[in-house]
Amino acid sequence: MNTAPPPLRDPQEPPVTLPVWARAQRSQTPEETVFAAGAALSVLHLALQRPDLPQALLRDRLALAAAEACTVLAGRPERASDLRDALHLLRPGDHPGPAGEVHMAWHEALARPLSPKALAGALPDCSEVEIAGWLAAPSHAATPPARAAEVIETVLAARPRAEATALILAEAALAEALGWRHAVPVLASELSARDLRRTGADLRHACHMAAVAGADTALRLAADLTRRAMRLAAVAPRLRAKGAQPAVDLFLSRDAVSPAALRAYLSDRAARRLCDRLVSLGVVRELTGRDSFRLYGL
């Protein structure tokens, strides 16, 4: 975990955003959509290089959205709040349930640098050899989204009901093609069940459209999280509790934090007081609306 807060930057510096001309339209030709996807991913690539962006937090927040999209594809009723609870309130020995397993898979797949071994750790139903084979299969793809489409088609041909697995590996293939060290969910929240039934050119077109919309979403979220991280970093020196800085670092790397997760640095009482203090300062939000079993995040 990164132990240093993100450096402050000029608050007047504008965030990286997707230009209007780079947004794909349904009326575009496949060639125009390929161009728009390339432009959108290039802008996102530049945004991900910014040192003040809380990278791990961005990935974790996008992982939640991707997991929610997968539960919708599976026809399950769980939504983001349920998935947060399943992951962050899980007690030792408890089972997270089918939807919680999907969220855990996304969380773990994005937390580690890309490798078949790391992905196999996140996808226990798949072997490292299988994953390496799917990701290394001969490719004729001309663009990263087209490569992701090939992986989706290959995985679903082998495992027709493994949509979450196919999407996680598609994001890994996209990131690998772009030279990213970690996968960043771009496609999963934008592809419908109908899209995943497509093959060939139709699936490639759907992935290029999804890349534009997904990059736009990621850029907006990155800008918001960067602002929030700057505000948290600004108040961190005012926190007097011993162990406050590593607790702040945890908020900068996770979508949600329970007071229990802070017990490695603080007593139970001090952890709850710190969370309340950060909420009162306006730099952290309580995410559940409950009086107990609360979760906090930027």
C-alpha positions in Angstrom: 0.0 0.0 0.0 1.3 3.5 -0.8 2.3 5.1 2.4 2.6 8.7 1.1 -0.3 11.0 0.4 -0.7 12.2 -3.2 1.2 15.4 -3.8 -0.9 18.6 -3.9 -1.3 20.3 -7.2 -2.5 23.6 -8.3 -6.3 23.5 -7.7 -6.8 25.6 -10.8 -5.3 23.0 -13.0 -8.1 21.5 -15.0 -8.8 17.8 -14.8 -8.3 15.6 -17.8 -11.6 15.1 -19.6 -12.8 13.5 -22.8 -13.3 16.1 -25.6 -16.8 16.2 -27.1 -15.5 15.2 -30.5 -14.1 12.0 -29.1 -17.4 10.7 -27.9 -18.9 7.9 -30.0 -22.4 8.1 -31.4 -24.6 5.2 -32.4 -24.9 6.7 -35.9 -21.1 6.4 -36.4 -19.5 3.9 -38.8 -17.4 1.2 -37.4 -14.3 3.1 -38.6 -15.4 6.3 -36.8 -16.1 4.3 -33.7 -12.6 2.7 -33.8 -11.1 6.3 -34.0 -13.2 7.5 -31.1 -12.2 4.5 -29.0 -8.5 5.2 -29.7 -8.9 8.9 -28.8 -10.8 8.1 -25.6 -8.3 5.5 -24.4 -5.4 7.8 -25.2 -6.9 10.5 -23.0 -7.5 8.0 -20.3 -3.9 6.8 -20.6 -2.6 10.3 -20.0 -4.9 10.8 -17.0 -3.7 7.6 -15.4 -0.1 9.0 -15.4 -1.0 11.9 -13.1 0.8 11.5 -9.8 -2.1 13.1 -7.8 -4.6 10.5 -9.0 -5.4 7.8 -6.3 -4.9 4.9 -8.7 -5.9 2.1 -6.3 -9.0 3.9 -5.2 -10.0 4.5 -8.8 -9.6 0.9 -9.7 -11.5 -0.2 -6.6 -14.4 2.1 -7.2 -14.6 1.0 -10.8 -14.4 -2.6 -9.6 -17.6 -2.1 -7.6 -19.4 -0.7 -10.7 -18.1 -3.7 -12.8 -19.3 -6.2 -10.2 -22.7 -4.6 -10.1 -22.9 -4.8 -13.9 -22.1 -8.5 -13.6 -24.8 -9.1 -11.1 -27.3 -7.4 -13.5 -26.1 -9.7 -16.3 -26.6 -12.7 -14.0 -30.1 -11.6 -13.2 -29.4 -11.1 -9.5 -31.0 -8.5 -7.3 -27.8 -7.3 -5.5 -26.6 -3.7 -6.2 -23.6 -1.7 -5.1 -24.6 -1.3 -1.5 -25.1 -5.0 -1.1 -21.8 -5.8 -2.8 -20.0 -3.3 -0.5 -21.4 -5.1 2.5 -20.5 -8.5 1.2 -16.9 -7.6 0.8 -16.2 -5.1 3.6 -18.3 -6.6 6.4 -17.3 -10.2 5.7 -16.3 -12.0 8.9 -13.6 -14.8 9.0 -15.2 -18.0 8.0 -18.3 -16.5 6.4 -19.2 -17.0 2.7 -19.8 -13.8 0.7 -22.5 -15.3 -1.5 -22.5 -15.5 -5.3 -22.7 -11.8 -5.8 -20.1 -11.1 -3.1 -17.8 -13.6 -4.8 -18.0 -11.6 -8.1 -17.2 -8.4 -6.3 -14.3 -10.1 -4.5 -13.0 -11.4 -7.8 -13.0 -7.9 -9.4 -11.4 -6.4 -6.3 -8.6 -9.0 -6.2 -8.0 -9.0 -10.0 -7.4 -5.2 -10.0 -5.4 -5.0 -6.8 -2.4 -6.8 -8.2 -0.2 -6.1 -11.2 -1.3 -8.1 -14.3 -0.2 -11.7 -14.5 -1.9 -15.0 -15.1 -0.9 -16.1 -11.6 -2.5 -13.0 -10.0 -5.6 -13.4 -12.2 -5.8 -17.1 -11.2 -5.8 -16.0 -7.6 -8.8 -13.8 -8.2 -10.6 -16.5 -10.3 -10.3 -19.7 -8.4 -12.4 -21.6 -10.9 -9.7 -21.0 -13.6 -6.2 -22.3 -13.6 -3.2 -20.2 -14.3 -2.5 -22.3 -17.5 -6.1 -21.7 -18.8 -5.8 -17.9 -18.2 -2.4 -17.7 -19.8 -3.7 -19.6 -22.8 -6.7 -17.3 -23.2 -4.6 -14.2 -22.9 -1.9 -15.5 -25.2 -4.1 -16.9 -27.9 -3.0 -15.9 -31.5 -4.6 -12.5 -32.3 -5.5 -10.6 -35.4 -6.8 -7.7 -33.4 -5.8 -4.2 -34.6 -6.8 -2.3 -31.5 -6.9 -3.0 -27.7 -10.8 -3.1 -27.6 -10.7 -5.6 -30.5 -8.2 -7.8 -28.5 -10.6 -7.6 -25.5 -13.5 -8.7 -27.8 -11.4 -11.7 -28.9 -10.9 -12.7 -25.2 -14.6 -12.4 -24.4 -15.5 -14.6 -27.4 -12.8 -17.2 -26.5 -13.7 -17.4 -22.8 -17.5 -17.6 -23.4 -17.0 -20.3 -26.1 -15.2 -22.4 -23.4 -17.5 -21.3 -20.5 -20.8 -20.0 -21.9 -22.1 -18.7 -18.5 -18.9 -17.2 -17.2 -19.6 -13.6 -18.1 -17.8 -12.1 -15.1 -14.7 -14.2 -15.8 -14.8 -13.2 -19.5 -15.1 -9.5 -18.6 -12.3 -9.6 -16.0 -10.0 -11.2 -18.6 -11.1 -8.8 -21.3 -10.1 -5.9 -19.1 -6.8 -7.6 -18.5 -6.3 -8.0 -22.2 -7.2 -4.4 -22.8 -4.8 -3.2 -20.1 -2.0 -5.4 -21.4 -2.5 -4.1 -25.0 -2.3 -0.5 -23.6 0.8 -1.2 -21.6 -0.9 -0.7 -18.2 0.5 -2.4 -15.2 -3.0 -3.0 -13.6 -6.3 -3.6 -15.3 -8.7 -0.7 -15.1 -12.4 -1.6 -15.7 -13.4 0.2 -18.9 -15.7 -2.2 -20.8 -17.6 -4.2 -18.2 -20.1 -1.6 -17.1 -20.9 -0.7 -20.7 -21.5 -4.1 -22.3 -25.0 -5.5 -22.2 -26.1 -9.1 -22.2 -27.0 -8.7 -25.8 -23.5 -7.4 -26.6 -21.9 -10.4 -25.0 -24.0 -12.7 -27.3 -22.4 -11.0 -30.3 -19.4 -12.4 -32.1 -16.8 -11.2 -34.7 -17.2 -7.7 -36.1 -20.4 -7.1 -34.1 -18.7 -7.8 -30.8 -15.6 -5.7 -31.8 -17.9 -2.8 -32.6 -19.7 -3.2 -29.2 -16.3 -3.2 -27.4 -15.2 0.0 -29.2 -18.4 1.7 -28.3 -18.0 0.5 -24.7 -14.4 1.7 -24.6 -15.5 5.3 -25.4 -18.3 5.3 -22.8 -16.2 3.5 -20.2 -13.2 5.8 -20.7 -15.4 8.8 -20.3 -16.9 7.4 -17.0 -13.4 6.6 -15.7 -12.1 10.1 -16.5 -15.0 11.8 -14.7 -14.5 9.5 -11.7 -10.8 10.1 -11.7 -11.3 13.9 -11.7 -13.7 13.6 -8.8 -11.5 11.3 -6.7 -8.5 13.4 -7.3 -10.3 16.4 -5.9 -11.5 14.4 -2.9 -8.0 13.0 -2.3 -6.5 16.5 -2.3 -9.0 17.6 0.3 -8.2 14.6 2.5 -4.5 15.1 2.1 -4.9 18.7 3.1 -6.5 17.9 6.5 -4.3 14.8 7.3 -1.7 16.9 9.1 -4.4 18.1 11.5 -5.3 14.6 12.7 -3.6 14.0 16.0 -4.4 10.3 16.6 -1.5 8.0 16.5 -2.0 5.8 13.4 -4.0 8.4 11.6 -1.7 8.6 8.6 -1.8 4.9 7.6 -5.6 5.1 8.2 -5.8 8.0 5.7 -3.7 6.0 3.3 -6.3 3.2 3.5 -9.1 5.6 2.5 -7.0 6.6 -0.5 -6.8 3.0 -1.7 -10.2 1.5 -1.0 -13.7 2.2 -2.2 -15.0 1.6 1.3 -13.4 1.3 4.8 -15.0 -0.1 7.9 -13.8 1.0 11.4 -12.8 -2.6 12.0 -10.4 -2.4 9.0 -8.5 0.4 10.9 -7.8 -1.7 13.9 -4.3 -2.5 12.7 -3.5 1.2 13.4 -6.0 2.4 15.9 -8.1 1.1 18.8 -11.8 0.4 18.0 -12.9 3.6 19.8 -10.2 5.7 18.1 -11.1 4.2 14.7 -14.7 5.2 15.1 -13.7 8.7 16.3 -11.4 9.2 13.3 -14.1 8.2 10.9 -16.6 10.6 12.5 -13.9 13.4 12.5 -13.2 12.9 8.8 -17.0 13.0 8.1 -17.3 16.3 10.1 -14.4 17.8 8.1 -16.2 17.0 4.9 -13.5 14.8 3.4 -15.0 11.4 3.9 -18.6 10.2 3.5 -20.6 7.6 5.4 -21.8 5.3 2.6 -24.5 3.2 4.2 -26.9 5.5 5.9 -27.1 3.1 8.8 -26.5 3.6 12.5 -24.4 0.5 12.8 -22.1 -1.6 10.5 -21.1 1.6 8.8 -18.8 2.0 5.9 -16.8 5.1 5.0 -15.1 6.3 1.8 -14.1 9.3 -0.3 
